[in-house]
């Protein structure tokens, strides 16, 4: 089952949620350079304004939001419709990561993680879908993580939130493909960002946010559903999840130095 890609981003109307730093900032910069009209959202207004100051003001909309607020997401989307008349691509990158293991399990942080990483993109998708369904066109891209493939140490809340994103995207793809709407499930490995800077272990196959942005936009361009990278790492984790549990846990214990 093939879905549509985006041949060129020039002139396309894109909403990047999570644009103030990391992968979202890198994607926004690349999209603006490619000539897209980009609505940039996040909580840190100063960073959004700095990014917007580098391009013509008719090319960018600064729309600060908190992804845990449905009303803020709806209001931001309404402003996009008022300014540009529609949306070609929703790219949801925003997320939170707090390293957590069972011996320091914090239910409050777990709930906040699920609210941001799972319910956040669900709120955004629920907001943009009616207009896309009416036009039978559009793209929805959500950044998850290879941590969603299977259980990994220090991801007691983060991993389940990203596993749910994989399931969410799979069902969206199945439901929306006949409607002319493309879905892109994005699963990065380790990317050098403020979030991963919290890790106190060696991160294999670590890449920059700019490299991640290149992988994401190329995957969207050619219409990929499953955009995962870097392949040398993400493919290995894909392989691990099909193994019997005794073998899987043995490999994790012996080779994942966390």
C-alpha angles and dihedrals in degrees: 000000000000125000132196123272130198111259093196132007093208109119094002118135110234132179114203113192110196095032099143097085147356121008093354092054091048092049091048092051092049093047092049090049088051090056100256124146103241131195106201120204135181140115099266105079096183093059091046092051091049090054092046093050091066096065138047109286093234088062099057140048120198109213113169113202143160108227091216089066115081092189093055091051092049093048092049092050090050090055090052090053091047093051103035106016095233149002129254100184136020109198110187112193104147117118146135132233128193116172108238138171131183095263091059099033111162113191093194091056090044091054091048090050093052091045091054104034101038111017091040095064090038089057091049094047092048088053099050100035101079093059092043092049091050091054094035089225140094145086131255117194122180126186112223124155142246083247085079093064095078141335114298131178118271093018100094093137102015095053096054091047091055094043087057090051090057090053091045093052093047091055092043089053092050093048099040103041092081088048094059094250118127123218124202120194109200120199114178124186119216112335123183102248139130088269097054090044085078091068117105095197136075110274112216119225092006112187135185125258089246092057089048091052091052091052092048097048093045090051091051091045093057094040101249118169097194107049108176131160159229085022095208088063105028093048090053091053090048088055093049093057093061093055123101111267097249091056093041094053092045091054093046092050094047103036107026102079099203 
